[in-house]
Every structure is written in C-alpha cells, then in structure tokens.
Amino acid sequence: MLNIRNIQWVGGAGSEAAGCLRLLDQTKLPGEQVYIDCHDVATVWDAIKRLVVRGAPAIGVAAAYGCVVAVQEARGGASEAREVLQKACDYLASSRPTAVNLFWALDRMKRVEPCTAEALLAEAKRIHEEDAAMCRKIGEHGLELIRRLHPKPETRIPTPGISILTHCNAGALATGGIGTATAPMYLAHEQGLPLRVFADETRPLLQGARLTAFELAAAGVDVTLICDDMAAQVMREGRIDMVITGADRIAANGDTANKIGTYNLAVLAKHHGIPFYIAAPSSTFDLSIADGSAIPIEQRDGREITDSYGSGGAKAQPGIPGVKTYNPAFDVTPHELIAAIVTEKGIIEPVNSQTVRRLLA
Amino acid sequence: MLNIRNIQWVGGAGSEAAGCLRLLDQTKLPGEQVYIDCHDVATVWDAIKRLVVRGAPAIGVAAAYGCVVAVQEARGGASEAREVLQKACDYLASSRPTAVNLFWALDRMKRVEPCTAEALLAEAKRIHEEDAAMCRKIGEHGLELIRRLHPKPETRIPTPGISILTHCNAGALATGGIGTATAPMYLAHEQGLPLRVFADETRPLLQGARLTAFELAAAGVDVTLICDDMAAQVMREGRIDMVITGADRIAANGDTANKIGTYNLAVLAKHHGIPFYIAAPSSTFDLSIADGSAIPIEQRDGREITDSYGSGGAKAQPGIPGVKTYNPAFDVTPHELIAAIVTEKGIIEPVNSQTVRRLLA
C-alpha cells in the first residue's frame, strides 16, 4: 500500500483553526524522510523553487494550498484577503515559471468566492482530490493492459509476475494521487497481481533511483533499480513484459516529449517486441502542436552530468578541463513506437492523430 | 597529441642504475593527475588491485615491469633472482585473478634468460612496445572506416567533422599504447581530420566520464560527455556518424561481450542506420566459444549503482531499504548488429563465423 503523503493539509483553516501545508522534502530522498510545515507563503514558494515538491500535478496542488497559507497568514478582512490572494498568486507563479499546472491551479484559486481561508481550503482540497481521482482512473485503464498479459505464458526467465520497466518519476511523488505511470502498478499490487518493477535510475538527476524506486519500495512493490544503459540487456534476458513511462507534453499525433532516456527505451522495446506505453492525464496533450518536431528540447547545465561522480574513489570538480557536455532534458518519442497512451479518459490505441482526436473530443 | 603516460619505466635497472615503475593513479582521475612510483612489488600488486592501473593490456604491461621491480628489490645473485621472480609472479597473479593478460605477461617474464633485472626490463619493454604497436595497427585499420565517411555529405546537423560515439574506456589508459576503440580517433586527430567524439559516461562506474573524456580532451580531441540515456536522442538529431567500442571477449561467430551498455548502443545504432564497430586485439577472440550465449555475464555488487548519488542534494546510504538492484557488468552484442570488427590484423566485415575464422587463421 502506498503510504507516502507528499502533500498534506494539517488542521483546519482561518484564524480560529489555522492549519498548515506539510510537504515531504523530496530533495532529501531517499536518504531521509523529512517533512516541511509551511506556515507562510515564502516557505511554500521556496519549497516549489527548490524541488522539495516537484512533478507538474503535485506543484499545482501545493500552490493551491499555498494560497490558503497566504490568506491565513494575513489574517485580514475579506477585501484585504482578495488583495493578499492576488499577490500570493503572482508570487507563487514566479517559483517555477514554466509549470503549466501551477498557473492553472492558481487561476482556479483566484476565482474562489467568498475569498476566505475556509473557502480557499475547500477548493484546494477539491483540486487535490480531482488529481487523485485522475491518477486512479489512469491506473484502472492501465491495469487493463497489465491484465492482458496475466497469466503470461512461460518465458525465458521463469518469473510468475508481470514485469514492468519505467523511467524517471511519474509516480505518487509527482502528483496528488498514486501517480500516472505508477498508477497501474499500485492498483495491480493492491489487487494482488504478481508484479515486478524495474526502475531506470534516470541520469543525470536520478529521479528513478531517488524517487520511483523509493516510493514503490515504500508501498511494498517488488522493485529493482538498474542503470539506464542496462535496459537493453535486461530486455534481452526476457525480464521485461512492458514499459510504461509518463509524459511532459504530447503532440496532436501522439508524439511524446518526456524525460531524456524515454525515447531510448521506446527504441529498445520495439527491437525486443515489448509494448511501450505512455501514461498521462489528457491535459498533457497540446493539440496546437501537430507533431513532435515542433516540441523544443530544453538544454540544461552540463554540471548536472559532471557534478555527480561518486564512484570508484574519484570525485570530479565541476567539469573536466576541455570536456564539453550535451545535456538535453527531454527527448521525443515518435508515435509509431508507442503501443498505447493511457489517460484518465481511456486508452488511445493505436496512437495516431485520429485516435488522439477521438478520445479527447 | 596524446600526452598521458599511464605506465612508464623511469631510470635503468639492476643494482647500479635502479629504476622504478611509474603509474598514473587512475582512481584519482579526472580530478587529479597523481603518479605512483613503485619501488617494491607490494606497491605494484596494490596498484593493480586498487585499479590504479586497469584495462587488460595495461595490467599485463604493468605486471611485467612489476617483475623487474621485484628482482631489483631483492638485489641477490642469479639463482636467488629466479626464486624471487617466481614468487613475484605468483604474488602479482593474485592481484586480479580473472585478468588473462596478466597471466600471459607473467608467463612471458618467467621464461626470460638470464634472470637479471636488465634482461627482465628489456622483456617488459618489449611487451610494452608490442602492445603499443598493436594499438597503432588497430588505429590504422579503424582509420579506413573513418575515411570512408569523410568528407561526408550534408547532414541534418551541419558539422564538418566525423562524429563518433564511444562507451566505457577502451582507450590509451587501458593499454600500453593509444588504446583500441580510441586508436582510430587519435590517428584521425593526428592527421588533421575534423573529428568530434561523444563519450557515454558509462554507468555505474563512469569510465567514460572519468577516463575516456579525460584522455581525449588531454590529447586535444573535441570530446562531448553525455549520459548513457541520451545516446538515442543524440543519434536521432543526426549527430553521430559511427559508434566504436572495445570488447572484453569475442566468440567464434563475432558475438561480443563488452561493458554493460554496449548492446544498448548497437540496437540504437541499427535503428538509426548508423554503423556500429568493435575495435579489439585479435587476442580478445575466444574461438572455443561458438556464440555469445556461452559467455557468462558477471553480476556485480549493487552498491556500485546505489552509492553514487551526488545530484539534487540527495546522498543515499548504501542502498535504499526495500529496493533491489540488478548490476550485470557486461552485455553481449550479437554479431548481426556489428558492422565490422577492427583488429591489428585487419578488418572483419561482415561479421560471422567464416569471416572471423578467415582473419584469425
């Protein structure tokens, strides 16, 4: 059972029963489970900025609760509260300026009537619950894909369970619920299906190792950590039945941008005849983009690559003299390599412009 | 120009002009260039054991010099020298008990007549020079493959140079010369061919980042470090013209065992229509093995994976509670995915049992 609560509201709201936003500090995972109680909006801003809370849906939920914290902190009248809320929203929006869910959640909070801590808390909880419900729906649809394979015929590696490979963290820690790519895994585990998950560590920032492996293990799921360059060999040994990852942005034809290394898995899965699935909320689709070629690939600081040598007794300085780095944060997987996209509205399968349009209509 | 000397003999030999074995401490790379002078055989043993010197050919060369150090250290007569040498060989052989080149070099040293420091030094230098010549021959044959592509037609990414991706370290640091996979790169650079190398960092032990990127940059080669999970995207962007890696063991049909992640690149190269090459001395072939299925895959300690989280502010303890690891040290690339194998005797192309037998005959 999933027993991590990355985002919680503790207590009530308003001057009588002031509560606070409690966040699991994801920068300390997997070494320590430390919670940060946010009693003022500056602490919420800092938590989003520093990736204490990360993942598009989770950031939206945290920011919504951040609005409650702000208005509660001001303890003024109703007219003042509206002003405080507006300022808090502008402030929180500056914490991660490219996070679409953040703006969406703040816009929703601004429309709350009356502008009281109690009403704002009720709306933040609705946003949180809706996100959890969305994750669960993705899980239910994804579970159908797992059930197709179970019970599976005898394979080269005699494991009774269904074995799923995932990349990065599209997990509970990134959402207000049981995650997107992880949702089918949690439901399969809940229903007692034999399950084994392989988690790519996901260089350079190791979200797979630090977050996905951690949260699955905490829920009692059988999870095995591998390095990204081992996936091909693990597939060749017959140890993987399907691949599921999340998505950052999906074009109208199904081409999918996600964490660097996702496309790598899609190519490997095709070579080994293993189905490759994307799990993401329907809000991830950007129908204004015809295909993946129009999705810009963010290039990030090469020190993310060079600053993490801990092995073999060697510790590098930031960078090696004369060595360049190339650090694309995302890649684009063409829709031909994606067997299906699982959303809260259902499964898109096969993946092309027509099937995407049909499901989202 | 390559200006790293990983293995050197400094001074003469014998009681009159005692010299020593100077090793570049590869455990300190790329942060520091520290040399260790070995004046006694215990220091040589320790250097091989601790991976101060690593790479099969380099270990053989270092062990040969280690025999000189041992006999010189004893400073006895000729009959005593033979005994000292025998003991030193037994001792050095225990430093890396699976290194075939180590035993081969020690066997050669045992046969030296007369058993004097001077004669032993001459033999060690011959082993060293032969290894350097082997590397150069591989480089010359590999250069033919690069020349096939140069000048190249206009590609999606307008870089004038030939762009080569490599994995792990089959470089100068692993041999007594200019390496195996790197040899064609050094020769292309020497001859002024425009060249760009992408180096996979090579998890879990980061030999690509710590060693390959370092040695190429030190020689003035244009080298760019990437994470292993970025290779697919870099290929898709049209940035790679060929892939060259080394090999640990090659079966009679050309199936090749090499550092984990090599097979991953071979699959990706095939998908993107990029030639994938192996560069290795002919001694790497094991004709007693019909194909790759008979090559055992060494499983290593999972702490190699979990002990190196330095990113994102998180530092894991050795392992994460409840998280398993799977850490195969090697993978096997089937010969169908290998466009050619470059040896000091020539190029095997296409790769199959007949062409392998023909070249090695």
Interface residues (C-beta under 8 A of the other chain):
Chain A: T27 K28 L29 P30 G31 L51 H167 F198 D200 E201 T202 R203 P204 L205 L206 A209 R210 A213 F214 A217 A218 G220 D222 V223 T224 L225 I226 C227 D228 D229 M230 A231 A232 Q233 V234 R236 I260 G261 Y263 N264 V267 L268 K270 H271 I297 G302 E304 I305 T306 D307 S308 Y309 G310 S311 G312 G313 A314 K315 A316 Q317 I320 P321 G322 V323 K324 T325 Y326 N327 P328 D331 V332
Chain B: T27 K28 L29 P30 G31 L51 H167 F198 D200 E201 T202 R203 P204 L205 L206 A209 R210 A213 F214 A217 A218 G220 D222 V223 T224 L225 I226 C227 D228 D229 M230 A231 A232 Q233 V234 R236 I260 G261 Y263 N264 V267 L268 K270 H271 I297 G302 E304 I305 T306 D307 S308 Y309 G310 S311 G312 G313 A314 K315 A316 Q317 I320 P321 G322 V323 K324 T325 Y326 N327 P328 D331 V332
